[in-house]
Amino acid sequence: MFRFLLIVLALLFSSCSDKSIVSIYDKSILHEDSKCVELVVFPPNKTIEDTLEKQYGFKDSCSLKFEVFTKGKIHCNSNQNSQTKAMGKMPDSYLRMEITRDNKRLYSYYIDIKDEILPSHIENGFARMKKDLKILR
């Protein structure tokens, strides 16, 4: 019975968690060594752009795109999260950073954030991606 309770609690708190998720859709991106990567931020956000420009020398008109998507004031609508919602522990924002080519997702970093997105969230996400991808070194 105790084990069942632990599993149920884990499921309740795992949906819309604040831990990052990395997905590799095309393993060839791990060995790609092109140094031409274009930055695309949506919706446009000067703080995010400036933070990333300090991390890497992005260029225009490249086949590889470093795409950043953010959203604030979100609400997770999963019924499994009713208890988490009631306790006020739902994330307020999310950050998704992807590497794409020809609108095809190759690599993705995603994290739910409990408050607003800060430059440190961007820096941490970029550092994680840089660890995996030669193109960002």
VEXMARPA-497306 format. One record per residue (C-alpha): chain; x, y, z; residue number from 1. Coordinates in steps of 0.5 Angstrom, whole numbers, always signed. Layout:
N
@chain=A&x=X&y=Y&z=Z&resi=NUM
...
//
This chain:
137
@chain=A&x=+0&y=+0&z=+0&resi=1
@chain=A&x=+6&y=+5&z=+2&resi=2
@chain=A&x=+9&y=+3&z=-5&resi=3
@chain=A&x=+3&y=+5&z=-9&resi=4
@chain=A&x=+2&y=+12&z=-5&resi=5
@chain=A&x=+9&y=+13&z=-7&resi=6
@chain=A&x=+8&y=+12&z=-14&resi=7
@chain=A&x=+1&y=+16&z=-14&resi=8
@chain=A&x=+5&y=+22&z=-11&resi=9
@chain=A&x=+10&y=+21&z=-16&resi=10
@chain=A&x=+5&y=+22&z=-22&resi=11
@chain=A&x=+2&y=+28&z=-19&resi=12
@chain=A&x=+8&y=+32&z=-18&resi=13
@chain=A&x=+11&y=+30&z=-24&resi=14
@chain=A&x=+7&y=+33&z=-29&resi=15
@chain=A&x=+9&y=+40&z=-31&resi=16
@chain=A&x=+15&y=+39&z=-27&resi=17
@chain=A&x=+21&y=+44&z=-27&resi=18
@chain=A&x=+26&y=+39&z=-29&resi=19
@chain=A&x=+29&y=+40&z=-36&resi=20
@chain=A&x=+28&y=+35&z=-42&resi=21
@chain=A&x=+32&y=+34&z=-47&resi=22
@chain=A&x=+30&y=+31&z=-53&resi=23
@chain=A&x=+35&y=+29&z=-59&resi=24
@chain=A&x=+31&y=+28&z=-66&resi=25
@chain=A&x=+36&y=+27&z=-70&resi=26
@chain=A&x=+43&y=+24&z=-67&resi=27
@chain=A&x=+47&y=+27&z=-73&resi=28
@chain=A&x=+46&y=+34&z=-70&resi=29
@chain=A&x=+51&y=+31&z=-64&resi=30
@chain=A&x=+57&y=+31&z=-69&resi=31
@chain=A&x=+55&y=+37&z=-73&resi=32
@chain=A&x=+61&y=+41&z=-73&resi=33
@chain=A&x=+58&y=+47&z=-78&resi=34
@chain=A&x=+59&y=+54&z=-74&resi=35
@chain=A&x=+53&y=+58&z=-78&resi=36
@chain=A&x=+47&y=+58&z=-73&resi=37
@chain=A&x=+42&y=+63&z=-74&resi=38
@chain=A&x=+38&y=+66&z=-67&resi=39
@chain=A&x=+31&y=+66&z=-68&resi=40
@chain=A&x=+27&y=+68&z=-61&resi=41
@chain=A&x=+19&y=+68&z=-61&resi=42
@chain=A&x=+16&y=+72&z=-58&resi=43
@chain=A&x=+22&y=+77&z=-59&resi=44
@chain=A&x=+25&y=+78&z=-53&resi=45
@chain=A&x=+31&y=+83&z=-52&resi=46
@chain=A&x=+34&y=+80&z=-46&resi=47
@chain=A&x=+34&y=+73&z=-48&resi=48
@chain=A&x=+37&y=+75&z=-55&resi=49
@chain=A&x=+42&y=+79&z=-51&resi=50
@chain=A&x=+44&y=+73&z=-46&resi=51
@chain=A&x=+45&y=+68&z=-52&resi=52
@chain=A&x=+49&y=+73&z=-56&resi=53
@chain=A&x=+54&y=+73&z=-50&resi=54
@chain=A&x=+54&y=+66&z=-51&resi=55
@chain=A&x=+55&y=+65&z=-58&resi=56
@chain=A&x=+57&y=+68&z=-64&resi=57
@chain=A&x=+50&y=+67&z=-68&resi=58
@chain=A&x=+50&y=+69&z=-76&resi=59
@chain=A&x=+44&y=+71&z=-80&resi=60
@chain=A&x=+42&y=+66&z=-86&resi=61
@chain=A&x=+44&y=+59&z=-84&resi=62
@chain=A&x=+41&y=+53&z=-85&resi=63
@chain=A&x=+42&y=+51&z=-78&resi=64
@chain=A&x=+37&y=+55&z=-73&resi=65
@chain=A&x=+37&y=+56&z=-66&resi=66
@chain=A&x=+30&y=+57&z=-64&resi=67
@chain=A&x=+28&y=+60&z=-57&resi=68
@chain=A&x=+20&y=+59&z=-55&resi=69
@chain=A&x=+18&y=+62&z=-49&resi=70
@chain=A&x=+11&y=+63&z=-45&resi=71
@chain=A&x=+9&y=+66&z=-39&resi=72
@chain=A&x=+3&y=+66&z=-35&resi=73
@chain=A&x=+1&y=+59&z=-37&resi=74
@chain=A&x=-4&y=+54&z=-34&resi=75
@chain=A&x=-3&y=+47&z=-34&resi=76
@chain=A&x=-10&y=+44&z=-36&resi=77
@chain=A&x=-8&y=+36&z=-34&resi=78
@chain=A&x=-14&y=+34&z=-29&resi=79
@chain=A&x=-8&y=+30&z=-26&resi=80
@chain=A&x=-5&y=+36&z=-23&resi=81
@chain=A&x=-11&y=+39&z=-19&resi=82
@chain=A&x=-8&y=+37&z=-13&resi=83
@chain=A&x=-1&y=+41&z=-15&resi=84
@chain=A&x=-6&y=+47&z=-17&resi=85
@chain=A&x=-9&y=+47&z=-11&resi=86
@chain=A&x=-2&y=+48&z=-7&resi=87
@chain=A&x=+0&y=+53&z=-12&resi=88
@chain=A&x=+6&y=+49&z=-15&resi=89
@chain=A&x=+4&y=+50&z=-22&resi=90
@chain=A&x=+10&y=+53&z=-27&resi=91
@chain=A&x=+8&y=+60&z=-29&resi=92
@chain=A&x=+13&y=+60&z=-35&resi=93
@chain=A&x=+16&y=+55&z=-40&resi=94
@chain=A&x=+23&y=+56&z=-44&resi=95
@chain=A&x=+24&y=+51&z=-50&resi=96
@chain=A&x=+30&y=+52&z=-54&resi=97
@chain=A&x=+31&y=+48&z=-61&resi=98
@chain=A&x=+36&y=+46&z=-66&resi=99
@chain=A&x=+32&y=+46&z=-73&resi=100
@chain=A&x=+34&y=+45&z=-80&resi=101
@chain=A&x=+29&y=+46&z=-86&resi=102
@chain=A&x=+24&y=+47&z=-80&resi=103
@chain=A&x=+25&y=+40&z=-78&resi=104
@chain=A&x=+27&y=+39&z=-70&resi=105
@chain=A&x=+34&y=+36&z=-69&resi=106
@chain=A&x=+35&y=+37&z=-62&resi=107
@chain=A&x=+30&y=+40&z=-56&resi=108
@chain=A&x=+31&y=+43&z=-49&resi=109
@chain=A&x=+25&y=+44&z=-45&resi=110
@chain=A&x=+24&y=+47&z=-38&resi=111
@chain=A&x=+18&y=+49&z=-34&resi=112
@chain=A&x=+20&y=+55&z=-29&resi=113
@chain=A&x=+16&y=+57&z=-23&resi=114
@chain=A&x=+17&y=+65&z=-24&resi=115
@chain=A&x=+19&y=+69&z=-30&resi=116
@chain=A&x=+24&y=+67&z=-34&resi=117
@chain=A&x=+31&y=+70&z=-32&resi=118
@chain=A&x=+38&y=+70&z=-36&resi=119
@chain=A&x=+40&y=+65&z=-31&resi=120
@chain=A&x=+35&y=+60&z=-34&resi=121
@chain=A&x=+37&y=+62&z=-41&resi=122
@chain=A&x=+45&y=+61&z=-39&resi=123
@chain=A&x=+43&y=+54&z=-36&resi=124
@chain=A&x=+39&y=+52&z=-42&resi=125
@chain=A&x=+45&y=+54&z=-47&resi=126
@chain=A&x=+50&y=+51&z=-42&resi=127
@chain=A&x=+46&y=+44&z=-43&resi=128
@chain=A&x=+46&y=+44&z=-50&resi=129
@chain=A&x=+53&y=+46&z=-51&resi=130
@chain=A&x=+55&y=+40&z=-47&resi=131
@chain=A&x=+51&y=+36&z=-52&resi=132
@chain=A&x=+53&y=+40&z=-59&resi=133
@chain=A&x=+59&y=+41&z=-62&resi=134
@chain=A&x=+56&y=+47&z=-66&resi=135
@chain=A&x=+55&y=+51&z=-60&resi=136
@chain=A&x=+62&y=+50&z=-57&resi=137
//
